[in-house]
């Protein structure tokens, strides 16, 4: 029998651990479903560690209301929001939780229904297009969906799981005949997420099947699954865009771009002069997804256009859309260089979802190599700095590291002169402060290309009752928060250059899974402040 003192010690330890757990800010591990159609209300179940009810902040355009049962949320999506990735953050009196993505689309949505493990029990779907919110709930789980298609149509099945939602799965998509024969399949189209485009040979019933292996191989033989194996599967015989060409247009004279994909009724669209942080998101009621076009402040060229002709050498800065259509191919372009005037060359392909692994070379007029760069890993793009040793004409050359080529081996080549600039970062995206106890947030300033102007830093959108002052010294800039009452809310830290350029930049914080964010959070708590 356990001694009384030991039992008392165990009880005190248990109470202490529970108290620490109760005091932790809420944490959402995944959402199901992880998205919805704009203009609708979606019932969502949040999994994680949190007391209930919990409050949830969401990106502009979404309104989240907690339900009666733990984890139940209603997400109302405005009808006029742009399709794309939005964010949810749970919070309570102890602090703000982590950010989780929530995808907004244009197609009708349905929930996966079990049992649907084999073609004979495939879940029927209504076309021409639908988004299935599914989950491979246990090891060995397989999901099958049935759709009617006509001869000559292109059936597109595209899955979002690991790439955007960070579901820990490496999925495979297959298109089957009505009797279960495999007609087509794909493993890794965009990162670990698959996509199949299948030309229908005859009218009839077809099955789309999805299963997965773990993101990190663990030696298990068999299909993987779990509560967090959440996915969104678009299945359509309607319009689906792969990309838009050109990949960049001039902001001053944007002109037209053309959609490239499948079943597209209207391929040509006029690009507006509006600027969404340097990009225009292309969406259409007749297309299931969106693509983005970069808006540039300088000249752009399109080497993929039919009958494209250029006047070379190009004058820098410029941005060019190119393609390596065949194996062992390379694309070269002449440009004018000025002695001692630095240039930065950027090749984007992997980050745009294209298979090209770029290698970049700079050659002089005689063909002599002056500079070369290749990515550190195959899933990265690259950047190369080059200073011409003399006035003259040079050549920039792009090829694929593995000498591959196809209609999708596209790239965006940027040649720009480094301009003085700056960036701001903070160490965390969530902070807590107590009334009467100031919290200092160090703001790291990264000065680039000789930027020397003084920077004014301030907080934007702080909740009522929270004020910020700036403390600057030789070591850097610190934002000091003071609070008068318990409250919570999202805010941003903004930096404005006082020089002629009047640049404005927003501070970002790195996230464990999702890159970085500018949406910071502050909670005013009753106890001591902490990060």
Secondary structure, DSSP 8 states (H G I E B T S, - for coil): ---HHHHHHHHHHHHHHHHHHHHS--EEEEEES-EEETTSEEEEEEEEE--SS-EEEE-TTEEEEE-SSTTEEEEEE-TT--SEEEEEEEEETTEEEEEEEEEEESS-EEE--SS-SSGGG-EE--SSEEEEEEE--STT--EEEEEEE-TT-EEEEEEESHHHH--SEEEEEEEE-TTS-EEEEES-SBTTB-EEEEE--SSEEEEEEEEEEESS--S--S----TT-EEEEEEESSBEEEEEESSEEESTT--EEEEEEES-S--EEE--S--BTTEEEE--TTBSS-EEEEEESSEEEETTSTT----SSB-SSEEEEEE--STT-EEEEEEEE-TT-EEEEEEESGGGT----EEEEEE-TTS-EEEEEE-SSTT--EEEEEE-SSSEEEEEEEEETT----TT-EEEEEEE----EEEEE-S-SEEEEETTB-EEEEEEEEEETT----EEEEEES--TTEEEEEEEETTEEEEEEEESSS-EEEEEEEEEE-STT--EEE-BEE-SSS-EES-EEEEEESS----
